[in-house]
Amino acid sequence: MRVLVIGSGGREHALCWAIAASPLLTKLWCAPGNPGIAQVAECVSIDALDFPALIAFAQDNEIDLVVPGPEAPLVVGIADAMEAAGIACIGPSRSAAQLEGSKTFTKELCDAAGIPTAQWESFDDADAAREFVRRRGAPIVVKADGLAAGKGVVVATTEADALAAIDAMMQARRFGDAGSSVVIEECLTGEEVSLFALCDGETALALGSAQDHKRVGDGDTGPNTGGMGSYAPTPAFSAALQDAAMDGIIRPALAEMTRRGTPFRGILYAGLMLTADGVKLIEFNVRFGDPECQALVLRLKSDLLSALQAAYDGELKNFDLRWNDDSAIAVVMAARGYPDAPEHGSEIRGLDRATVVPGVQVFHAGTTADAQGHLRAAGGRVLTVCAAGADLLAAHHAAYAAIGVIDWPEGFCRSDIGWRALGRR
């Protein structure tokens, strides 16, 4: 098969790494890719949102399957555009991708399908939103309705924080049009888990769970980010809880999307809260999470490309996914100043030493190569240092041992990824 992966981050590097191992693969490209991806795929300089150029490339190179990684091209309709050009693309239609593109859409779907979620209200008027917060009090959660690169959620512990979030989103337009309306919901308490499912429109197969670490600092402190690390599987999320979430959240969502005439095909990511009242949905995403994907692929024993093709063909009903017994951890190394103002251009050395550590894989997220071939930081989240081990502690030790030999003074990471499962901060 001739495959085109779309994107340039750590998730896309992990996808390319896994797809490159498939016996079905003939040739792998990635647009636009990054220096790490270039080690396993041919990178082509096409932006992920340049649909005409992507379609022309796919036609010229007889691509058999397009695999979009990030949410932005999915939400604006890359699957529709590819299908219209006669090119197979494993991802939801623009209509189905509203599950991530609009928080209000998702909440309304939850109500229609009986999916347990936080009590909520949607507002496109800032004064009404402020009045709601004053009436309900804190803690409370304020979410930009549209896409905000994983940063459009504020868990406000005080009314003042919630009012400031409304002002930032709706008045100052910190997230552009994504914040023109907001969803305000009750603050659920418990342990958060990410559950992933591969869907073909009718059938959903569990891809396993992972736990993300959203806040920038140790001990879950500081502002939310796109994710500072993850681990898989999640001990708090038992097989019974996963089955309950598949039956009570994933499959009802799939059925409701089909009932509406917009069947969902691709990766469905459910952000869950394990509350005292049971598992509740926080949000849906329509693609692999980043950095959860990086941890998940290290445990996948089945051929990822075969699974993606089966989902596209509507043949998941009889497909069997197999997993290694190992645990996996993914630790993000970010540029100094992240998430507000990451510093670009610093040189990164020592990755060759890091990958010598047994079980370690380093996925590039925000890197570039200069004219001399030196690797430099070119983003906020720059590297994801991953490791698999017999248990989470072994994986933790391996990942941080690899980080210890990377020479990048301008980078930083959390030191406590996996702390909940390891029982320590």
C-alpha positions as CSV (number, residue, x, y, z in Angstrom):
1,M,0.0,0.0,0.0
2,R,1.0,3.6,-0.7
3,V,0.2,5.7,2.3
4,L,0.2,9.5,3.0
5,V,0.1,10.6,6.6
6,I,-0.8,14.3,7.2
7,G,0.7,16.3,10.0
8,S,4.0,17.2,11.6
9,G,3.9,16.5,15.3
10,G,4.8,13.8,17.7
11,R,1.5,12.0,17.1
12,E,2.2,11.8,13.3
13,H,5.8,10.6,14.0
14,A,4.3,7.8,16.1
15,L,1.8,6.9,13.4
16,C,4.5,6.9,10.7
17,W,6.7,4.7,12.9
18,A,3.9,2.2,13.4
19,I,2.7,2.2,9.8
20,A,6.3,1.8,8.5
21,A,6.5,-1.6,10.3
22,S,3.5,-2.9,8.3
23,P,4.1,-5.7,5.9
24,L,1.3,-4.2,3.7
25,L,3.3,-1.0,3.2
26,T,5.0,-0.2,-0.2
27,K,5.8,3.5,0.3
28,L,5.1,6.0,3.0
29,W,4.9,9.8,2.7
30,C,4.2,12.5,5.3
31,A,3.0,16.0,4.7
32,P,4.7,18.2,5.9
33,G,6.5,15.9,8.4
34,N,9.6,16.8,10.4
35,P,13.2,15.6,10.7
36,G,12.3,12.6,12.9
37,I,9.5,11.5,10.6
38,A,12.0,11.8,7.7
39,Q,13.8,8.7,9.2
40,V,10.8,6.5,8.4
41,A,8.9,8.3,5.7
42,E,9.5,10.7,2.8
43,C,8.5,14.1,3.8
44,V,6.8,16.5,1.4
45,S,6.5,20.2,2.0
46,I,2.7,20.6,1.8
47,D,0.7,22.2,4.6
48,A,-1.9,20.0,6.4
49,L,-4.6,22.5,5.4
50,D,-3.6,22.9,1.7
51,F,-6.3,20.5,0.4
52,P,-5.8,21.1,-3.4
53,A,-2.0,20.4,-3.1
54,L,-2.6,17.3,-0.9
55,I,-5.1,15.9,-3.4
56,A,-2.9,16.6,-6.3
57,F,0.0,14.8,-4.6
58,A,-2.2,11.9,-3.6
59,Q,-3.4,11.5,-7.2
60,D,0.1,11.9,-8.7
61,N,1.5,9.3,-6.4
62,E,-1.4,6.8,-6.5
63,I,-2.0,7.0,-2.8
64,D,-4.0,4.0,-1.5
65,L,-4.9,5.5,2.0
66,V,-4.6,9.0,3.5
67,V,-4.2,9.1,7.3
68,P,-4.8,12.6,8.8
69,G,-3.3,13.1,12.2
70,P,-4.4,16.5,13.6
71,E,-7.9,17.7,14.2
72,A,-7.8,20.9,12.1
73,P,-7.9,19.3,8.7
74,L,-10.5,16.8,9.8
75,V,-12.8,19.5,11.2
76,V,-12.7,21.5,8.0
77,G,-13.4,18.5,5.8
78,I,-10.3,16.8,4.5
79,A,-12.0,13.4,4.4
80,D,-14.8,14.9,2.3
81,A,-12.3,16.5,-0.1
82,M,-10.3,13.3,-0.5
83,E,-13.4,11.2,-1.1
84,A,-14.7,13.7,-3.7
85,A,-11.4,13.2,-5.5
86,G,-11.7,9.4,-5.3
87,I,-9.0,9.0,-2.7
88,A,-9.5,6.8,0.4
89,C,-9.1,8.7,3.6
90,I,-9.5,7.2,7.1
91,G,-11.2,10.0,9.1
92,P,-14.7,11.4,9.8
93,S,-16.5,13.6,7.4
94,R,-16.8,17.3,8.2
95,S,-20.2,16.8,9.6
96,A,-19.1,13.9,11.9
97,A,-16.0,15.8,13.0
98,Q,-18.3,18.3,14.7
99,L,-17.9,16.0,17.7
100,E,-14.6,17.8,18.2
101,G,-15.3,21.0,16.3
102,S,-18.2,22.1,18.5
103,K,-18.6,21.5,22.3
104,T,-22.2,22.4,22.0
105,F,-22.8,19.8,19.2
106,T,-21.2,17.1,21.4
107,K,-23.3,18.1,24.5
108,E,-26.5,18.0,22.4
109,L,-25.6,14.6,21.1
110,C,-24.9,13.4,24.6
111,D,-28.4,14.5,25.7
112,A,-30.0,12.8,22.6
113,A,-28.1,9.6,23.1
114,G,-28.3,9.4,26.9
115,I,-24.5,9.6,27.3
116,P,-23.6,10.6,30.9
117,T,-21.8,14.0,31.0
118,A,-21.5,17.1,33.1
119,Q,-24.5,19.4,33.4
120,W,-24.0,22.3,30.9
121,E,-25.2,25.4,29.2
122,S,-24.1,27.1,26.0
123,F,-23.7,30.9,25.6
124,D,-23.0,33.2,22.7
125,D,-23.6,36.3,24.8
126,A,-20.9,37.2,27.3
127,D,-23.2,39.0,29.8
128,A,-25.5,35.9,29.9
129,A,-22.4,33.7,30.5
130,R,-21.2,35.9,33.3
131,E,-24.6,35.9,35.0
132,F,-24.7,32.1,34.8
133,V,-21.4,31.9,36.6
134,R,-22.5,34.3,39.3
135,R,-25.6,32.2,39.8
136,R,-23.9,28.8,39.8
137,G,-20.6,29.7,41.6
138,A,-17.3,27.9,41.5
139,P,-15.7,25.5,40.8
140,I,-16.9,25.6,37.3
141,V,-15.5,24.8,33.8
142,V,-15.4,27.3,30.9
143,K,-14.8,25.9,27.4
144,A,-14.3,27.6,24.1
145,D,-16.9,26.0,21.8
146,G,-14.5,25.5,18.9
147,L,-10.9,24.3,18.3
148,A,-8.3,25.9,20.5
149,A,-5.3,23.6,20.2
150,G,-6.1,21.9,23.5
151,K,-5.9,25.1,25.5
152,G,-9.5,26.4,25.4
153,V,-10.6,24.9,28.7
154,V,-10.4,26.7,32.0
155,V,-11.2,24.8,35.2
156,A,-12.0,27.8,37.4
157,T,-11.7,27.4,41.1
158,T,-13.2,30.8,41.8
159,E,-15.9,32.9,40.2
160,A,-13.2,35.5,39.3
161,D,-11.3,33.0,37.4
162,A,-14.4,31.9,35.5
163,L,-15.3,35.5,34.7
164,A,-11.8,36.2,33.5
165,A,-12.0,33.1,31.2
166,I,-15.2,34.3,29.7
167,D,-13.6,37.7,29.0
168,A,-10.5,36.2,27.5
169,M,-12.5,33.9,25.2
170,M,-15.5,36.0,24.3
171,Q,-14.3,39.6,24.5
172,A,-10.5,39.5,23.9
173,R,-10.9,36.5,21.5
174,R,-7.8,34.8,22.8
175,F,-8.8,31.8,20.7
176,G,-10.3,33.7,17.8
177,D,-13.7,32.5,16.5
178,A,-13.4,29.4,18.6
179,G,-14.3,31.4,21.6
180,S,-17.2,33.4,20.1
181,S,-19.5,31.0,22.0
182,V,-18.7,29.0,25.2
183,V,-19.9,26.0,27.0
184,I,-20.0,26.3,30.8
185,E,-20.4,23.1,32.8
186,E,-20.2,21.6,36.2
187,C,-16.8,20.7,37.4
188,L,-16.6,16.9,37.6
189,T,-14.2,15.4,40.1
190,G,-12.3,12.1,39.9
191,E,-9.6,10.6,37.8
192,E,-9.3,11.5,34.1
193,V,-8.8,8.8,31.4
194,S,-8.5,8.9,27.6
195,L,-10.3,6.0,25.8
196,F,-9.7,5.5,22.1
197,A,-11.8,3.5,19.7
198,L,-11.4,2.6,16.0
199,C,-14.7,3.0,14.2
200,D,-16.0,2.0,10.8
201,G,-19.4,3.7,11.0
202,E,-21.1,0.8,12.7
203,T,-18.5,-1.1,14.7
204,A,-16.2,0.3,17.4
205,L,-13.1,-1.5,18.6
206,A,-11.4,-0.3,21.8
207,L,-7.8,0.9,21.1
208,G,-7.1,1.0,24.9
209,S,-6.8,3.7,27.5
210,A,-4.1,6.2,28.4
211,Q,-3.8,9.0,31.0
212,D,-2.7,12.4,29.9
213,H,-1.0,15.1,32.0
214,K,-2.4,18.4,30.8
215,R,-0.9,20.9,33.2
216,V,2.6,22.2,32.5
217,G,4.1,21.6,36.0
218,D,4.8,18.8,38.4
219,G,2.0,17.9,40.6
220,D,-0.5,19.0,38.0
221,T,0.2,22.7,38.5
222,G,0.3,25.7,36.1
223,P,-1.7,26.3,33.0
224,N,-3.2,23.6,30.7
225,T,-1.2,22.6,27.7
226,G,-1.7,20.3,24.8
227,G,-0.3,17.5,27.0
228,M,3.0,17.1,28.9
229,G,3.0,13.3,28.9
230,S,1.0,10.1,29.1
231,Y,1.1,6.5,30.1
232,A,-0.8,3.3,29.0
233,P,-2.6,1.3,30.1
234,T,-4.4,3.1,33.0
235,P,-4.6,0.9,36.1
236,A,-7.6,2.9,37.5
237,F,-9.5,2.1,34.3
238,S,-10.3,-1.6,34.6
239,A,-11.4,-3.9,31.8
240,A,-15.0,-3.7,33.3
241,L,-14.9,0.1,33.3
242,Q,-13.6,0.1,29.7
243,D,-16.4,-2.3,28.6
244,A,-19.0,0.0,30.4
245,A,-17.6,3.1,28.6
246,M,-17.7,1.4,25.2
247,D,-21.3,0.3,25.8
248,G,-22.5,3.5,27.5
249,I,-20.5,6.2,25.7
250,I,-18.7,5.1,22.5
251,R,-21.4,2.9,20.9
252,P,-24.3,5.2,21.7
253,A,-22.5,8.1,20.1
254,L,-21.8,6.0,17.1
255,A,-25.4,4.9,16.8
256,E,-26.6,8.5,17.2
257,M,-24.3,9.8,14.5
258,T,-25.6,7.1,12.2
259,R,-29.2,8.0,13.0
260,R,-28.4,11.6,12.1
261,G,-27.1,10.5,8.7
262,T,-23.4,11.3,9.6
263,P,-21.8,7.9,10.4
264,F,-18.5,8.2,12.2
265,R,-15.4,6.5,10.7
266,G,-11.9,6.9,12.1
267,I,-10.5,7.4,15.6
268,L,-12.9,8.4,18.3
269,Y,-11.3,9.7,21.5
270,A,-13.4,10.0,24.6
271,G,-12.0,12.1,27.5
272,L,-13.6,10.5,30.5
273,M,-13.9,11.3,34.2
274,L,-14.1,8.4,36.7
275,T,-16.5,10.0,39.1
276,A,-18.2,8.6,42.2
277,D,-21.4,8.3,40.1
278,G,-19.7,6.4,37.3
279,V,-17.8,7.1,34.1
280,K,-18.8,10.4,32.5
281,L,-17.8,12.0,29.2
282,I,-15.7,15.2,29.4
283,E,-15.2,15.6,25.6
284,F,-14.9,13.8,22.3
285,N,-12.0,14.2,19.9
286,V,-12.0,12.8,16.4
287,R,-8.3,11.6,16.2
288,F,-5.6,10.1,18.3
289,G,-4.5,12.2,21.2
290,D,-1.1,13.7,21.5
291,P,0.9,12.5,23.5
292,E,-1.4,9.5,24.2
293,C,-0.8,8.1,20.7
294,Q,2.9,7.9,21.3
295,A,2.4,5.6,24.3
296,L,-0.4,3.5,22.7
297,V,1.6,2.6,19.6
298,L,4.4,1.1,21.7
299,R,1.9,-1.4,23.0
300,L,0.1,-2.3,19.8
301,K,1.0,-5.8,18.6
302,S,-1.4,-5.8,15.6
303,D,-0.6,-4.2,12.3
304,L,-1.9,-0.6,12.5
305,L,-2.2,-0.2,8.8
306,S,-4.3,-3.3,8.5
307,A,-6.6,-2.0,11.2
308,L,-7.0,1.4,9.6
309,Q,-7.7,-0.2,6.2
310,A,-10.3,-2.4,7.8
311,A,-12.0,0.6,9.4
312,Y,-12.1,2.4,6.1
313,D,-13.6,-0.7,4.4
314,G,-16.2,-1.2,7.1
315,E,-14.8,-4.5,8.1
316,L,-14.0,-4.1,11.8
317,K,-16.7,-6.5,13.0
318,N,-14.3,-9.5,12.6
319,F,-11.0,-7.7,13.1
320,D,-8.9,-8.7,16.2
321,L,-6.7,-6.2,17.9
322,R,-3.8,-7.5,19.9
323,W,-1.6,-5.8,22.5
324,N,1.7,-6.4,24.2
325,D,1.6,-6.9,28.0
326,D,4.1,-4.0,28.4
327,S,3.4,-0.7,30.0
328,A,4.4,2.5,28.0
329,I,5.1,6.0,29.0
330,A,5.5,9.2,26.9
331,V,7.3,12.3,28.4
332,V,7.1,15.6,26.5
333,M,10.1,17.8,26.3
334,A,9.0,21.4,25.7
335,A,10.8,24.6,24.8
336,R,11.5,27.1,27.6
337,G,8.5,29.5,27.8
338,Y,5.9,26.9,26.8
339,P,2.9,27.1,26.7
340,D,2.7,30.9,26.5
341,A,5.8,32.0,24.5
342,P,8.1,29.0,23.6
343,E,11.6,29.9,22.6
344,H,12.6,28.6,19.1
345,G,15.9,27.9,17.6
346,S,17.9,26.2,20.3
347,E,20.1,23.2,19.3
348,I,19.2,19.7,20.5
349,R,22.0,17.2,20.9
350,G,22.3,13.6,22.2
351,L,19.3,11.9,20.7
352,D,21.6,9.1,19.4
353,R,22.5,8.4,23.1
354,A,18.9,8.5,24.2
355,T,17.7,5.9,21.7
356,V,20.4,3.4,22.9
357,V,18.5,3.0,26.2
358,P,16.5,-0.3,25.9
359,G,12.8,0.2,25.1
360,V,13.1,3.9,24.2
361,Q,11.7,5.6,21.2
362,V,12.0,9.4,20.6
363,F,9.3,11.0,18.5
364,H,9.8,14.5,17.1
365,A,7.0,17.0,17.6
366,G,8.4,20.5,16.9
367,T,11.8,20.2,15.4
368,T,13.6,21.4,12.3
369,A,17.1,20.9,10.8
370,D,19.3,23.9,10.0
371,A,21.5,24.2,6.9
372,Q,24.3,22.3,8.7
373,G,22.0,19.5,9.6
374,H,21.8,20.4,13.3
375,L,18.5,19.7,15.0
376,R,16.8,22.7,16.5
377,A,13.6,23.4,18.4
378,A,10.8,24.8,16.3
379,G,7.7,24.5,18.5
380,G,6.3,24.4,22.0
381,R,6.2,20.7,22.5
382,V,9.4,19.6,20.8
383,L,10.1,15.9,21.6
384,T,8.2,13.0,23.1
385,V,10.6,10.6,24.8
386,C,8.8,7.3,25.1
387,A,9.6,3.9,26.6
388,A,8.0,0.5,27.0
389,G,8.8,-1.8,30.0
390,A,7.6,-4.8,31.8
391,D,5.7,-2.5,34.1
392,L,5.1,1.3,34.4
393,L,8.0,1.7,36.8
394,A,10.5,0.1,34.4
395,A,9.1,2.2,31.5
396,H,9.4,5.4,33.7
397,H,13.0,4.7,34.6
398,A,13.9,4.1,30.9
399,A,12.2,7.2,29.6
400,Y,13.8,9.5,32.2
401,A,17.2,7.8,31.7
402,A,17.0,8.7,28.0
403,I,16.0,12.3,28.9
404,G,19.0,12.5,31.1
405,V,21.4,12.0,28.2
406,I,19.7,14.5,25.9
407,D,21.7,17.7,25.7
408,W,19.2,20.5,25.5
409,P,19.5,23.1,28.3
410,E,16.7,25.2,26.8
411,G,14.2,22.3,27.1
412,F,12.2,21.1,30.1
413,C,9.8,18.3,31.1
414,R,7.7,17.2,34.0
415,S,9.5,14.8,36.3
416,D,6.3,13.0,37.5
417,I,4.6,11.5,34.4
418,G,2.7,8.5,35.6
419,W,2.6,9.6,39.2
420,R,-1.0,8.5,39.9
421,A,-0.3,4.9,38.8
422,L,3.1,4.9,40.5
423,G,1.5,6.1,43.8
424,R,3.9,9.1,44.2
425,R,4.4,12.6,43.0
